[in-house]
């Protein structure tokens, strides 16, 4: 992502009602924080995440410097961008446009992106499929725990609710160097989950493996930090949050 603090100048152009609404409602926050985060963590921390147990991901396709990978339904990197078991927050009626985010629940930039993505989900409901994929960063003490907690909830059909809970409470548990296991268990209780099943899933190595599979796919696709976004296979380099909606609009117009 660019390190420049301001987005590109916008020329005058026609806007439909939906775009105008987004321009009005959008949180015009610069992606500087996200850019700085990506640069700081970079490849080193992504590698460190896998290096914790010496388990490097299976070699995937080389990252395209343009950020372009095959879109869903076109082959190539399709299986790495969106898998059959990838978590879909919402689905399009025709499936023509897919928005994918690789995220870390403890990442502050992801926390900033969360309300923007929620707004986009509301705005493009029925037109765009939104997919969330795990990419916990090694320097985030509870990032992997949070991903396991969400995945354990997903096994009871409550991915979206736990995903939302993590971001809406991030300031309470993020940035701490003490395990947040009890906090996350409390979230599961609040959702009314089967706690015996959640506890078992949270501690099950297969749950961590599921998280690492997402992260391995991200690494193969050129993800170097969080949040990283793709629209129809193209890795985005947004400079302001509005760029995400612009990318979706462009994909819908094709």
ABEGO torsion letter per residue (X at the ends): XBABABBBBBBBBBBBAAAAAAAAABBBBBAAAAAAAAAAAEAAAAAAAAAAAGBBBBBBBBBBAAGBBBBBGAEEAAAAABBAABBBABBBAAGABBBBBBBBAABAAAAAAAAAAAAAAAAABGABBBBBBBBBBAABAAAAAAAAAAAAAAAAGAAAAAAAAAAAAAAAABGBABBAAAAAAAAAAAAGBBAAAAAAAAABAAAAAAAAAAAAAAAAAGBABOBBBBBGGBBBBBABAAAAAAAAAAAAAX
